[in-house]
Structures are given as C-alpha cells and as structure tokens.
C-alpha cells in the first residue's frame, strides 16, 4: 500500500500530519500538478481527521473501516459532467454540514477541482468558509493556487502536494503490479504527458509501442513511412491519444538532446539509451532543436487542431532531417 506522506514534499507531509493530529476543524486547499497526489492527500486528511482510533494506515476503528463510501460523516463532491462545480454542489455541502454528525462527532467535506466552481457556487462556498465550524474540515483541491479565487485562498491553509515526478509515477506503477522495465519507461515519459501515466497506462503502452517506428522513420527523413505508421496508430485514436503520442515524441526528442550534450537524461535501460543514441547520429544540433520546437507547438495548440498539427510537425521534422543530411553534399 502506498504511503501518501512519503510521496508528497517533506514540508507538506509534516503539515498534514500536524493538522490531523491537532483534532480541530480546518479548511485546506491542496494544490499541485498531480491529480492523484491531490486526491489521495485529501482522502488522507479527511480519514485521519475523522479517525476514532490510532490514525494510521491499519487503524481498525469503525470510521476508518467505513471510509469513505459508507461513512455518513464524509461528503465527496466532484465537478459535473460539463466540467464545472455547480451551485447544487455547494448547496449540498451546506445541507451536509448543517446536519448532526451521525458517526464520529465530526464531519469532513472534500471538494475536488474547486477552481472550476461557477460564480453562483463560489458565492455559496464563501459563505461556508466565512464561518469557522469547529467540528468540520473542508478540504479542497485544485491544480494551481493561482486558479483559485483569492477570497477562497485567504480562508484556507494551503498544501502543495507535488507534481507527477518520475519517482512517484514509478512507485505507483510498481505497486499496481507493472514490471520494473515497463514502470521505468512509462514513468520516464509520464512526466511529460498531460494525463496520468498510471490511470492511462493501457493507452500509454499503445503509444509507447508505436513510437519507435514513427520516430525512426522521422529520423531517416522519411515522412511517407512515418505518416503510414501514424495512420495505423490513428485509426482508432481519440484526441487524448494523439496528444499523448505528440507529448511522448517530444519527451524522447528532449532525451536525445540531453544525450547529445552529455546531460543527465531519465533513460535507465541500456537498450533504450542505445536506441536514443543511435537516433542522435547524423542529426545536427540545430535540426534537433527545430524539431523540438515543432512538437512543442503541437503541445500548445488547441485540442481540435492537434491531429493536423502533429502531421505538420512530423513532415517538418522529416524535412529538417533531409536538409541536414544533404547539406554536407552541397558544400562539397
């Protein structure tokens, strides 16, 4: 079982431990790039705040055993299907807190993605936060503190739960039974993708399988072959899959550049390092930098344009490679 206190930054770990052990109600805002760490940290705070026993992972108390689904003193709210947190959610939070605790003598509310509150829902939330409820904890999550209204931030204790680091991704993948070799590779590129390498493991494995053929063709300057391989991949691909492929190509190109400059890359497998090094042979530094710039553009464009932009970047990279290989001939 993963210990969330060992995965978040040390300062945050200490603050979380101290907060739940003081036994008082609190309002917290958990921020960080990793949705997994935000969610798990919120559950840790809520569970330990309501704990009737030893406040450890194996606590046998009735509150911990029923947490969170069957514990009547816990309310977890997420954004609606439209992606927003509606006023109905904040109203449900108010009603929940007004009721008497049925189980632990305390109550805990988890509000995920609080930065997505509609104006009406935000107004209701602020009314809640203006009142200090001694027997309740309200725990909110958001990807960035800057996306949360200052009026909300000022009323909360803020915890930085961390980013999707290679170490944390490797730990999670390994704990789920993924073999070491695969965990190493997926955690390497997982820090680059906008999704979650663990939640999207099956998709990432498909991308990881398609990547060598596509990138090898691009490094040879063969855009026709690269696009043929891409077509095989893209037959059933959704926007998220196209995005993941472009981000994985970008991550690999950056590792190629790091190898080129003898910088520390995240490649731990000798076979993968050998392949990355071979890709670097014959490709000039300027061409490689321009290729990285092309795929960075893909990463930054609107999702609806991503497929077209990825094809544009692949063709552009193939042309860069061709020009690099033909330049010495012209000079001679």
One Martini backbone bead per residue (centre of mass of N, CA, C, O) as a GRO file, in nm:
protein
  332
    1UNK     BB    1   0.096   0.036   0.023
    2UNK     BB    2   0.064   0.364  -0.017
    3UNK     BB    3   0.239   0.645   0.120
    4UNK     BB    4   0.160   0.971   0.104
    5UNK     BB    5   0.381   1.100   0.294
    6UNK     BB    6   0.620   0.989   0.089
    7UNK     BB    7   0.515   1.162  -0.182
    8UNK     BB    8   0.525   1.419  -0.056
    9UNK     BB    9   0.648   1.678   0.059
   10UNK     BB   10   0.792   1.717   0.362
   11UNK     BB   11   0.643   1.970   0.457
   12UNK     BB   12   0.360   1.861   0.393
   13UNK     BB   13   0.369   1.611   0.565
   14UNK     BB   14   0.398   1.761   0.836
   15UNK     BB   15   0.137   1.933   0.812
   16UNK     BB   16  -0.065   1.702   0.785
   17UNK     BB   17   0.000   1.562   1.050
   18UNK     BB   18  -0.057   1.807   1.237
   19UNK     BB   19  -0.351   1.869   1.153
   20UNK     BB   20  -0.488   1.588   1.237
   21UNK     BB   21  -0.362   1.588   1.544
   22UNK     BB   22  -0.524   1.838   1.666
   23UNK     BB   23  -0.857   1.786   1.614
   24UNK     BB   24  -0.941   2.022   1.446
   25UNK     BB   25  -1.083   2.223   1.250
   26UNK     BB   26  -1.050   2.271   0.881
   27UNK     BB   27  -0.910   2.457   0.598
   28UNK     BB   28  -0.820   2.322   0.273
   29UNK     BB   29  -0.563   2.355   0.008
   30UNK     BB   30  -0.486   2.147  -0.269
   31UNK     BB   31  -0.183   2.161  -0.462
   32UNK     BB   32  -0.104   2.034  -0.796
   33UNK     BB   33  -0.033   1.844  -1.079
   34UNK     BB   34  -0.127   1.592  -0.919
   35UNK     BB   35  -0.422   1.433  -0.892
   36UNK     BB   36  -0.350   1.196  -0.712
   37UNK     BB   37  -0.218   1.356  -0.476
   38UNK     BB   38  -0.458   1.532  -0.412
   39UNK     BB   39  -0.666   1.310  -0.350
   40UNK     BB   40  -0.504   1.142  -0.139
   41UNK     BB   41  -0.461   1.379   0.057
   42UNK     BB   42  -0.760   1.434   0.113
   43UNK     BB   43  -0.823   1.150   0.226
   44UNK     BB   44  -0.621   1.156   0.454
   45UNK     BB   45  -0.735   1.398   0.609
   46UNK     BB   46  -1.024   1.295   0.647
   47UNK     BB   47  -0.968   1.022   0.783
   48UNK     BB   48  -0.789   1.133   1.026
   49UNK     BB   49  -0.997   1.334   1.138
   50UNK     BB   50  -1.224   1.094   1.190
   51UNK     BB   51  -1.069   0.928   1.364
   52UNK     BB   52  -1.112   0.684   1.651
   53UNK     BB   53  -0.802   0.608   1.673
   54UNK     BB   54  -0.459   0.578   1.551
   55UNK     BB   55  -0.392   0.712   1.273
   56UNK     BB   56  -0.350   0.472   1.060
   57UNK     BB   57  -0.358   0.251   0.803
   58UNK     BB   58  -0.465   0.005   1.024
   59UNK     BB   59  -0.712   0.112   1.138
   60UNK     BB   60  -1.003  -0.043   1.315
   61UNK     BB   61  -1.199   0.163   1.308
   62UNK     BB   62  -1.516   0.235   1.201
   63UNK     BB   63  -1.445   0.483   1.028
   64UNK     BB   64  -1.215   0.357   0.853
   65UNK     BB   65  -1.377   0.108   0.747
   66UNK     BB   66  -1.602   0.319   0.605
   67UNK     BB   67  -1.399   0.454   0.431
   68UNK     BB   68  -1.593   0.672   0.246
   69UNK     BB   69  -1.867   0.548   0.145
   70UNK     BB   70  -1.993   0.452   0.456
   71UNK     BB   71  -1.953   0.742   0.567
   72UNK     BB   72  -2.175   0.986   0.692
   73UNK     BB   73  -1.921   1.213   0.747
   74UNK     BB   74  -1.884   1.206   0.425
   75UNK     BB   75  -1.809   1.441   0.148
   76UNK     BB   76  -1.791   1.397  -0.211
   77UNK     BB   77  -1.705   1.642  -0.465
   78UNK     BB   78  -1.754   1.685  -0.814
   79UNK     BB   79  -1.762   1.766  -1.113
   80UNK     BB   80  -1.947   1.783  -1.364
   81UNK     BB   81  -1.994   1.687  -1.688
   82UNK     BB   82  -1.915   1.993  -1.778
   83UNK     BB   83  -1.671   2.069  -1.551
   84UNK     BB   84  -1.844   2.189  -1.320
   85UNK     BB   85  -1.924   2.357  -1.018
   86UNK     BB   86  -2.222   2.367  -0.885
   87UNK     BB   87  -2.455   2.497  -0.671
   88UNK     BB   88  -2.564   2.224  -0.574
   89UNK     BB   89  -2.301   2.142  -0.432
   90UNK     BB   90  -2.286   2.370  -0.218
   91UNK     BB   91  -2.566   2.309  -0.102
   92UNK     BB   92  -2.496   2.020  -0.012
   93UNK     BB   93  -2.277   2.112   0.185
   94UNK     BB   94  -2.456   2.277   0.375
   95UNK     BB   95  -2.652   2.050   0.455
   96UNK     BB   96  -2.440   1.858   0.568
   97UNK     BB   97  -2.326   2.057   0.796
   98UNK     BB   98  -2.609   2.101   0.944
   99UNK     BB   99  -2.597   1.831   1.022
  100UNK     BB  100  -2.567   1.577   1.227
  101UNK     BB  101  -2.351   1.374   1.349
  102UNK     BB  102  -2.362   1.008   1.321
  103UNK     BB  103  -2.051   0.892   1.406
  104UNK     BB  104  -1.786   1.102   1.505
  105UNK     BB  105  -1.863   1.425   1.566
  106UNK     BB  106  -1.773   1.476   1.267
  107UNK     BB  107  -1.683   1.653   0.957
  108UNK     BB  108  -1.624   1.589   0.592
  109UNK     BB  109  -1.513   1.780   0.303
  110UNK     BB  110  -1.473   1.715  -0.054
  111UNK     BB  111  -1.343   1.945  -0.307
  112UNK     BB  112  -1.306   1.908  -0.633
  113UNK     BB  113  -1.197   2.140  -0.832
  114UNK     BB  114  -1.246   2.453  -0.722
  115UNK     BB  115  -1.171   2.617  -0.994
  116UNK     BB  116  -1.475   2.517  -1.124
  117UNK     BB  117  -1.649   2.717  -1.009
  118UNK     BB  118  -1.916   2.882  -1.014
  119UNK     BB  119  -2.024   3.181  -0.911
  120UNK     BB  120  -2.258   3.067  -0.739
  121UNK     BB  121  -2.091   2.848  -0.591
  122UNK     BB  122  -1.880   3.042  -0.473
  123UNK     BB  123  -2.070   3.204  -0.293
  124UNK     BB  124  -2.150   2.964  -0.111
  125UNK     BB  125  -1.865   2.888  -0.019
  126UNK     BB  126  -1.793   3.155   0.126
  127UNK     BB  127  -2.009   3.127   0.346
  128UNK     BB  128  -1.875   2.882   0.475
  129UNK     BB  129  -1.579   3.000   0.523
  130UNK     BB  130  -1.669   3.237   0.720
  131UNK     BB  131  -1.726   2.987   0.897
  132UNK     BB  132  -1.624   2.841   1.188
  133UNK     BB  133  -1.609   2.488   1.216
  134UNK     BB  134  -1.502   2.288   1.475
  135UNK     BB  135  -1.643   1.997   1.341
  136UNK     BB  136  -1.489   2.068   1.056
  137UNK     BB  137  -1.378   1.973   0.723
  138UNK     BB  138  -1.241   2.151   0.435
  139UNK     BB  139  -1.141   1.998   0.126
  140UNK     BB  140  -0.944   2.124  -0.138
  141UNK     BB  141  -0.887   2.118  -0.499
  142UNK     BB  142  -0.604   2.206  -0.725
  143UNK     BB  143  -0.365   2.265  -0.965
  144UNK     BB  144  -0.374   2.582  -0.877
  145UNK     BB  145  -0.368   2.863  -0.682
  146UNK     BB  146  -0.415   3.077  -0.920
  147UNK     BB  147  -0.714   2.948  -0.991
  148UNK     BB  148  -0.795   3.060  -0.719
  149UNK     BB  149  -0.965   3.248  -0.534
  150UNK     BB  150  -0.855   3.470  -0.300
  151UNK     BB  151  -1.101   3.435  -0.103
  152UNK     BB  152  -1.032   3.132  -0.061
  153UNK     BB  153  -0.729   3.123   0.009
  154UNK     BB  154  -0.748   3.312   0.272
  155UNK     BB  155  -0.927   3.063   0.426
  156UNK     BB  156  -0.671   2.873   0.386
  157UNK     BB  157  -0.476   2.599   0.398
  158UNK     BB  158  -0.178   2.540   0.214
  159UNK     BB  159  -0.100   2.257  -0.002
  160UNK     BB  160   0.178   2.100  -0.152
  161UNK     BB  161   0.165   1.783  -0.328
  162UNK     BB  162   0.280   1.791  -0.615
  163UNK     BB  163   0.414   1.616  -0.880
  164UNK     BB  164   0.480   1.425  -1.168
  165UNK     BB  165   0.706   1.222  -1.085
  166UNK     BB  166   0.904   0.962  -1.150
  167UNK     BB  167   0.899   0.831  -0.871
  168UNK     BB  168   0.590   0.827  -0.821
  169UNK     BB  169   0.516   0.669  -1.078
  170UNK     BB  170   0.684   0.418  -1.018
  171UNK     BB  171   0.548   0.340  -0.754
  172UNK     BB  172   0.261   0.307  -0.867
  173UNK     BB  173   0.316   0.100  -1.089
  174UNK     BB  174   0.445  -0.115  -0.907
  175UNK     BB  175   0.198  -0.145  -0.705
  176UNK     BB  176   0.017  -0.256  -0.966
  177UNK     BB  177   0.232  -0.478  -1.115
  178UNK     BB  178   0.441  -0.350  -1.278
  179UNK     BB  179   0.711  -0.387  -1.431
  180UNK     BB  180   1.015  -0.243  -1.415
  181UNK     BB  181   1.067  -0.172  -1.712
  182UNK     BB  182   0.792  -0.034  -1.765
  183UNK     BB  183   0.799   0.168  -1.532
  184UNK     BB  184   1.046   0.322  -1.629
  185UNK     BB  185   0.932   0.418  -1.905
  186UNK     BB  186   0.659   0.548  -1.816
  187UNK     BB  187   0.787   0.749  -1.609
  188UNK     BB  188   0.958   0.907  -1.809
  189UNK     BB  189   0.705   1.012  -1.992
  190UNK     BB  190   0.490   1.090  -1.768
  191UNK     BB  191   0.600   1.389  -1.711
  192UNK     BB  192   0.482   1.498  -2.005
  193UNK     BB  193   0.199   1.428  -1.970
  194UNK     BB  194  -0.133   1.542  -1.916
  195UNK     BB  195  -0.188   1.294  -1.794
  196UNK     BB  196  -0.197   0.968  -1.640
  197UNK     BB  197   0.019   0.702  -1.636
  198UNK     BB  198  -0.170   0.513  -1.465
  199UNK     BB  199  -0.460   0.560  -1.570
  200UNK     BB  200  -0.316   0.552  -1.885
  201UNK     BB  201  -0.148   0.289  -1.939
  202UNK     BB  202  -0.270   0.148  -2.190
  203UNK     BB  203  -0.230   0.389  -2.382
  204UNK     BB  204   0.076   0.428  -2.336
  205UNK     BB  205   0.160   0.150  -2.447
  206UNK     BB  206   0.065   0.202  -2.736
  207UNK     BB  207   0.244   0.448  -2.784
  208UNK     BB  208   0.517   0.310  -2.712
  209UNK     BB  209   0.497   0.108  -2.956
  210UNK     BB  210   0.475   0.330  -3.194
  211UNK     BB  211   0.719   0.524  -3.164
  212UNK     BB  212   0.977   0.392  -3.297
  213UNK     BB  213   0.873   0.388  -3.593
  214UNK     BB  214   0.813   0.689  -3.628
  215UNK     BB  215   1.088   0.809  -3.534
  216UNK     BB  216   1.276   0.654  -3.726
  217UNK     BB  217   1.155   0.775  -3.987
  218UNK     BB  218   1.214   1.070  -3.918
  219UNK     BB  219   1.530   1.030  -3.886
  220UNK     BB  220   1.532   0.951  -4.209
  221UNK     BB  221   1.323   1.147  -4.369
  222UNK     BB  222   1.044   0.964  -4.375
  223UNK     BB  223   0.728   1.073  -4.403
  224UNK     BB  224   0.565   0.843  -4.534
  225UNK     BB  225   0.627   0.627  -4.321
  226UNK     BB  226   0.538   0.783  -4.069
  227UNK     BB  227   0.238   0.826  -4.168
  228UNK     BB  228   0.173   0.527  -4.188
  229UNK     BB  229   0.212   0.462  -3.887
  230UNK     BB  230   0.015   0.676  -3.786
  231UNK     BB  231  -0.240   0.561  -3.922
  232UNK     BB  232  -0.247   0.300  -3.758
  233UNK     BB  233  -0.282   0.449  -3.485
  234UNK     BB  234  -0.530   0.662  -3.572
  235UNK     BB  235  -0.788   0.499  -3.632
  236UNK     BB  236  -0.872   0.487  -3.293
  237UNK     BB  237  -0.796   0.768  -3.217
  238UNK     BB  238  -0.794   1.016  -2.993
  239UNK     BB  239  -0.709   1.312  -2.874
  240UNK     BB  240  -0.555   1.194  -2.629
  241UNK     BB  241  -0.369   1.008  -2.801
  242UNK     BB  242  -0.239   1.225  -2.976
  243UNK     BB  243  -0.123   1.384  -2.742
  244UNK     BB  244   0.051   1.155  -2.623
  245UNK     BB  245   0.231   1.116  -2.870
  246UNK     BB  246   0.348   1.404  -2.890
  247UNK     BB  247   0.467   1.403  -2.599
  248UNK     BB  248   0.652   1.153  -2.639
  249UNK     BB  249   0.822   1.264  -2.864
  250UNK     BB  250   0.925   1.509  -2.709
  251UNK     BB  251   1.060   1.354  -2.477
  252UNK     BB  252   1.262   1.200  -2.662
  253UNK     BB  253   1.402   1.445  -2.793
  254UNK     BB  254   1.510   1.556  -2.527
  255UNK     BB  255   1.684   1.306  -2.467
  256UNK     BB  256   1.858   1.333  -2.716
  257UNK     BB  257   1.972   1.610  -2.636
  258UNK     BB  258   2.100   1.524  -2.369
  259UNK     BB  259   2.294   1.320  -2.492
  260UNK     BB  260   2.440   1.522  -2.675
  261UNK     BB  261   2.523   1.704  -2.398
  262UNK     BB  262   2.575   1.504  -2.156
  263UNK     BB  263   2.323   1.489  -2.006
  264UNK     BB  264   2.080   1.413  -1.780
  265UNK     BB  265   1.883   1.152  -1.818
  266UNK     BB  266   1.590   0.915  -1.783
  267UNK     BB  267   1.762   0.674  -1.890
  268UNK     BB  268   1.805   0.325  -1.773
  269UNK     BB  269   1.807   0.165  -2.032
  270UNK     BB  270   2.037   0.045  -2.243
  271UNK     BB  271   1.863  -0.003  -2.500
  272UNK     BB  272   1.731   0.280  -2.505
  273UNK     BB  273   1.996   0.443  -2.509
  274UNK     BB  274   2.102   0.323  -2.773
  275UNK     BB  275   1.866   0.425  -2.946
  276UNK     BB  276   1.891   0.725  -2.885
  277UNK     BB  277   2.184   0.752  -2.988
  278UNK     BB  278   2.123   0.661  -3.283
  279UNK     BB  279   1.935   0.900  -3.348
  280UNK     BB  280   2.162   1.123  -3.321
  281UNK     BB  281   2.296   1.026  -3.562
  282UNK     BB  282   2.322   1.278  -3.813
  283UNK     BB  283   2.202   1.506  -3.620
  284UNK     BB  284   2.171   1.819  -3.582
  285UNK     BB  285   2.128   2.056  -3.345
  286UNK     BB  286   1.936   2.242  -3.503
  287UNK     BB  287   1.733   2.027  -3.597
  288UNK     BB  288   1.655   1.930  -3.314
  289UNK     BB  289   1.552   2.201  -3.206
  290UNK     BB  290   1.332   2.237  -3.425
  291UNK     BB  291   1.176   1.978  -3.360
  292UNK     BB  292   1.101   2.059  -3.072
  293UNK     BB  293   0.943   2.312  -3.156
  294UNK     BB  294   0.722   2.169  -3.317
  295UNK     BB  295   0.612   1.985  -3.073
  296UNK     BB  296   0.547   2.223  -2.890
  297UNK     BB  297   0.320   2.336  -3.066
  298UNK     BB  298   0.135   2.094  -3.033
  299UNK     BB  299   0.102   2.115  -2.723
  300UNK     BB  300  -0.025   2.427  -2.745
  301UNK     BB  301  -0.261   2.358  -2.895
  302UNK     BB  302  -0.559   2.288  -2.981
  303UNK     BB  303  -0.718   1.992  -2.973
  304UNK     BB  304  -0.864   2.018  -3.263
  305UNK     BB  305  -0.554   2.062  -3.398
  306UNK     BB  306  -0.355   1.821  -3.328
  307UNK     BB  307  -0.349   1.631  -3.569
  308UNK     BB  308  -0.255   1.837  -3.782
  309UNK     BB  309  -0.002   1.933  -3.621
  310UNK     BB  310   0.142   1.660  -3.612
  311UNK     BB  311   0.176   1.627  -3.916
  312UNK     BB  312   0.333   1.890  -3.952
  313UNK     BB  313   0.573   1.812  -3.763
  314UNK     BB  314   0.664   1.556  -3.908
  315UNK     BB  315   0.726   1.687  -4.182
  316UNK     BB  316   0.923   1.898  -4.071
  317UNK     BB  317   1.131   1.701  -3.953
  318UNK     BB  318   1.198   1.544  -4.212
  319UNK     BB  319   1.310   1.795  -4.359
  320UNK     BB  320   1.536   1.856  -4.159
  321UNK     BB  321   1.687   1.590  -4.202
  322UNK     BB  322   1.736   1.613  -4.505
  323UNK     BB  323   1.897   1.877  -4.492
  324UNK     BB  324   2.126   1.770  -4.312
  325UNK     BB  325   2.215   1.536  -4.517
  326UNK     BB  326   2.264   1.737  -4.779
  327UNK     BB  327   2.459   1.970  -4.703
  328UNK     BB  328   2.747   1.840  -4.727
  329UNK     BB  329   2.719   1.786  -5.035
  330UNK     BB  330   2.693   2.083  -5.125
  331UNK     BB  331   2.966   2.181  -5.009
  332UNK     BB  332   3.143   1.970  -5.183
   0.00000   0.00000   0.00000
